[in-house]
Amino acid sequence: MKLVGAAIYAQYQPFRDGPYRCRGQSEEGFESTILRLETDTGLVGWGEFAPLGSFYSEAFASGARAGLAELLPGLLGCNPLQIADVNCRMDHVMLGQPYVKSAIDMACWDLLGHATGQSLATLLGGRFTDSTALYRSVSQDEPGIMVARALKYVAEGYRRIQVKVGDDPLVDAQRMRAVRAALDDEVLLLADANGAWTLAEALRFTTAMADADYYLEQPCAELDENIALGRHCRQPMLLDESIKTPADLLAAAAAGVSGVTIKVSRVGGITRARLLRDLAVARRMKVCIEDTGGSDIDSAATILMMVSMPRELQMHTVDFMNWVDASNGKGIPQPREGRMLAPRGPGLGIETDPSQLGQPLAVF
């Protein structure tokens, strides 16, 4: 089998519930980059990458498209089912830039699934569960507005609420306490700073919240800062942005960090996300697999990665296609009682809808 064609599409995906705020910045939506790969046998595979604003991660939409235009010509003629070889070819041509490579890697896994008639979940080891837990995120605002949004999500069935913090630590503590007081004890609460605090600020927040029940997520930017904070914090900690390599994950596990959030595009695709996931499972850490944005294509990939790991170590994921007012595929069931059923078809398990994408930006 040979790769004979590729096309790049763009899709603007506005947030359904209004602006998303974190780190003191706000986004109305984001632009997703969608990739179509075609083989000489007529099989097609799809991948997706979307940054939640350039301030959110070390990635941006136009950078992904420029990088894809540099990578794709050199991949034509290769066998996309030899995914390790594809990744080696990409790394030879372009050093780093994992987010550029993510959609290519995802589309190759989708092709492998269609070529073998197997779901991505089966290819990654098999399904442990049919569904996985979801969380919804409450962006920074006045406490009353944040409480109202959290209650809305709970009424919709979500039982895990992530509160965006990373502002003044005492103001954030007031926000967290307001949301915690409004929710039943059975609702799991997370405080996610996205690495915005200094170590001193994070210590002020954890001291102010010492008696509360919640998970603390990525309080500081650097791994060593978070490890130092963990020695003074009684709440379990999850790390996200500071986990980029296997060495990062193993250092966090050795320091007693409770879990990790693995964003597929941040680490370079499903292949590298699987490695981190399996290392975390081996160290008995809780795992959340998600991404920096996207709709149905990207959500299908992360959901299938979640259900192919042990249930007791599944933290949660996100149903990004329900966060945005833009669809690019069909086949993911709507969530029920805060859980998402994984699609069952081959590859990513969904039927991508090109009519939602318009004309391609580039064809190879």
ABEGO torsion letter per residue (X at the ends): XBBABBBBBBBBBBBAAEBBBBGGBBBAEBBBBBBBBBBAAGBBBBBBBBBBEAAABBBBAAAAAAAAAAAAAAABGBBAABAAAAAAAAAAABBEGAAAAAAAAAAAAAAAAAAAGBBAAAAAGEBABABBBBBBBBBBBBAAAAAAAAAAAAAAGBABBBBBBGBBAAAAAAAAAAAAAABBAABBBBBBAGGABBAAAAAAAAAAAAABBBBBBGABABAAAAAAAAAABABBBBBBAABABAAAAAAAAAAGBABBBBBAAAAGEAAAAAAAAAAAAAAGBBBBBBBAEEBAAAAAAAAAAAAABBAAABAEBBBAAAABBBBABBGBBBBBGGBBBBBABBEAGBBBBAAAAEBBABBX
